[in-house]
Amino acid sequence: MTVIELIERSSARLEQAGVSFGHGTASAFDEAAWLVLWGLSLPLDDLDAVADRPVAEPDAARVETLIEQRISTRKPAAYLTREAWLQGVPFYVDERTIVPRSFIAELLADGSIDPWLSDRTRRVLDLCTGNGSLAVLAAMAYPEVEVDGADVSTDALAVARINVDRHGLAERVRLQQSDLLEQLSGPYDLILCNPPYVNATTMQSLPAEYQAEPALALAGGTDGMDLVRRLLAQAPGKMSEDAVLVLEIGNERPHFEAAFPRLEVVWLETSAGEDQVLLVTRSALLESTGP
């Protein structure tokens, strides 16, 4: 059996089992490729180079056990491999945090946020940092800045510490426990936030893979905007004069616009469209709460 044959067989098993995707892959084939290549200790980014390589029976059996785990537990693949990738950067992950998949990572990589920044941008905050991936990516994207990564969960911060240390950024990325912005001093020039925003109805119907993640990092109340309301109320007091907030709200744009009808925002384009991530300035936040 070759690598590609093992992937195709594994893909068929995942498809037949009806597992759900969305934690780094979007299809049975992509998920199978990830698990097979990882299980065989092969590079994850060059399938073509190894597709026709023969797979020994013991190695195939080990991979098939991994596939069976994916099916029987319904855990995201990243929890089985203890690894997730964002923008080509590897991160440790386990059940203490959600699997990192924020579209803000794309915006950091392609420079979409840069027009709102300046040479005065010195302090960046990754709020609701989870496993620390956005804090790490921000530090990589902007070598001249200092980054704070904050989360209410001490478990999440323990995972974030692993990733900050793994990428040699302990001197530039500081981790701190905080209930949103309450324990943070600021002021920040850029705030990145992928908060819990899933509305209550959607939470009840999430596939098992998402239910395997900490609800604390997903659930946003009846309309998904509970924490977002608190954040936008707190944010101006923690932002410098020209600061911007980049906020991911997933599929909750209708709820966001209903909750903040007077707020002027800029919707940023990602691979999922122009309704997943928004940018708002400090001045816009202040104007929206004015008389």
N, C-alpha and C positions, 0 to 999 in steps of 0.2 A: 504494500500500500504506500502511496506517495502522500506528501503533505497536503496537496490540493484535494486528493481523494478523501483524506481524513476530514478535512474541512467541510467538504460537500456532504459527507455522511453525517457529521455532527450538526450541520445546518439543518438537514432534513429532520433530525431528531428534535431540535429546538422548535422548528416550525410545527411539527406534529404535536408537540407537548403544549403549544400555545403560550409559551412564556412571553412576557412583555419586555420591551426594550426602552431605551431612552436614558440610560446611564453611561453614555459614552459611545454607544452604537445605536443604529436605527433599524437594523434588519437582522434576521437570523444568520445570514451569511457573514456579515461583519462581526457579529458576536462570536460565531464559531471560529472565525479566523483569529480573533483576539485570543480566545481561550486555547486554541490549538497551538498557536505560535508561542504563547506564554508557557504552556505546558511542556513544550519541546525545547524551551530556552533558546528560541530563535528570535531574531530581530522582529519587532512588531510593525516596522514601517517599510518592509521590502518583501512582500509576499512573492512577487514574481521571481526573485532570486532563489527562492527555496521551494517553489511550488512542486517541482518534480523530484525533490529529494525523497529517497525511500525512508520509511519510518519502521523501526524495529517493533516487533510485537509487544515487548514490555512497555515501550514508550507509548504506543497506541493505546494500550490498556490503561495506562496512567491518565492519558488525556480523556479517555472515555469515562473514567471515574469522575473526572472533573466536570464533564458535561452532565453526568447523572446528578452530581451535586447541584449544579445550576437548575436542573429541572425539578428535583425533589424538594429543595429548600426554597426555591423562588427568590433567593437572595440575588441582588445585583452581582454581576460578575466581578466587579471591583472588590466586593467584600470577600470573595473567594481567593482572588489573586493578591489582595492587599495592595493594590496599585491602581491608580487612575492617571490618565494623561490629559493635560490641557495645553493646547498650542505647542505640542511636541515636548512638553516638560513633564516628567514623571512625578507623581505625588503618592505618598503613603496614605492609605485610607482604611478605616475599619468601621464597625457599627456605631462608634461614638459620634460620628458625623455623617451628614448626607454625602453621597458621592458627588464630587465637584463636577459641575457642568455649566457653570454660569456663562452666558453670552458676553458678559463684561470682559472675559478673557480675550475674546476676539477684538474688542475695541481697544484694549491695551496693546495688542500685538500689531494692529493695523494703523494705529495712530489716530483713530477717529475722535478721541477726546482731546488731542493735542491743541487744536485751534482755540480751545477755551482756557488753555494754560499759558504760563509766561515764565520769564526767568525769575519771577518771584515765587513760583511754585516750589515750596520746600517741605511742606508737611502733608502727608497723604494718610488717610484712614481707610482701612478695609473693615467695615462694620458688619457684624454677623459673619466673622471670618471663617467659621467652620474649621476645615482642615488647613487653613492658611494659604490656600492656593492663590487667591487673588492678591494677597499681601506679597507673596513671593514674586508673582508675575509683575506687579507694580514696581517692586524694587528692581527687577531686571529691566523693565521698560524705561525707568527713570533713575539712572545710576546716581544722580545728584541729590535725590530726596531721601528723607527719613520716613519710614512707614510704621504706623501703628496698626496692629491687628487686634480687634476687640470682639469678644463674644460673651454672652451671659453664661455659657456652659463651660465649666472647668474641664469636663471630659473633652470637649472640642478643642480647647486650648492646649491640652496635652498632646493631641494629634498634630495641631498646628506647630507645636514646638519641634516635633520630629521633622517636619518639612522645612521649617526655617533653618534648623541645624543641618539638615541634609544638603541644602543648597548654599551653605556657607554664608548665611545672611544675618547671623545673630547680632552683629554690630549695627545693622541698619534697620532691622525689623523688630519692633518691640511688641510683645503680646501682653494684653491686659484684659482682665475680667471686667465687664461693664454691662449693665442693663440698658441697652441701646447707648445713648450718649451720656447717661447720668453720671458715670464715674470718670469721664474723660475731660481733660482740661481744654484741649484745643488751643488756639484756633487752627483749623485745618484749611488748606488751600484746595484740596480735592478729597471728597468723600465718595468711596465706592461702597455700595450696599446691595447685597442679594438677600433680602430678609424673608422670613416666613410670610407667604402671601396667598397660599391656597385657601379658597373659600370653603365654608363648611360642607356644602353640598358635594363639591368635588372631593373633599377629603374622605367622605363616606364611600366613594366609588373608586378610589385609587386601586390599581393592580397591586398584587402582593409584593412585588418588587419595591414599590414605593412605601408600602406599609412596613417594610423591613427597616426603613430609615427612621431616625428620631423624629417623632411628631413635632417636637419643640421647634425643629428647624423648618417645618413645612406649614403648619396650621396658622392661618392668619385671621381666624374669627369668621363671623357670619358672611361678610362680603370680602374677606381676605385682606382688609385694609386696617385692621386693628393696630398693628405695629407701625404701619406706614403713617397713620395719623399721628402717633406719638413722635415718630422720627421727624416728620416735617415740622412739627411744632417746636421741637428741640433744636433742630439743625441750625437756624440762623445764629443762635447764641454760641455755636461752636465753630462757625465758619469765618474765615477772613473776608475782607470787604469784597474781593473779586472771586471768591471761591465758588465752586460748582459741586453739585451732588449728582452722581450717576447712580440710578436706581433701577434694578431689575424687578419687573412685576409680572413676568410670564404672560399667561393668557388672561390676566385680570384687567386689561385696559378699560373695558366698559365700567367695571367697578371703580377703578381709579378715577376716571373722568366724572363719574357720578359723585364721588366723595370730594373731589377737588375741582369744582366747575370753574372757579375763577383763576386757577393756577396756570400760568403760561409755562409750558415745557417744550423741549425739543426732543422728538422721537428719533433715536439713532438706529441706523440700519444694521442688522445682523444677518447671519445666515438663515434665521427663522423669520425674517421680515422686519417691519418698522414699528412693531407694536409690543415688543418685549422689554425694551430698555429705554429709559428716558433720561434726559439731562435737565437739571433745573439750577438756575443761579440763585445766589443768596438774595439778590435784589428782588427777583420774582417771588421768592418765598415771602419776603417782607411785604410786598405789594398785595399779595393775595390775602393777607390777614389784616390789611389796613381798613379804614372806615369806608 
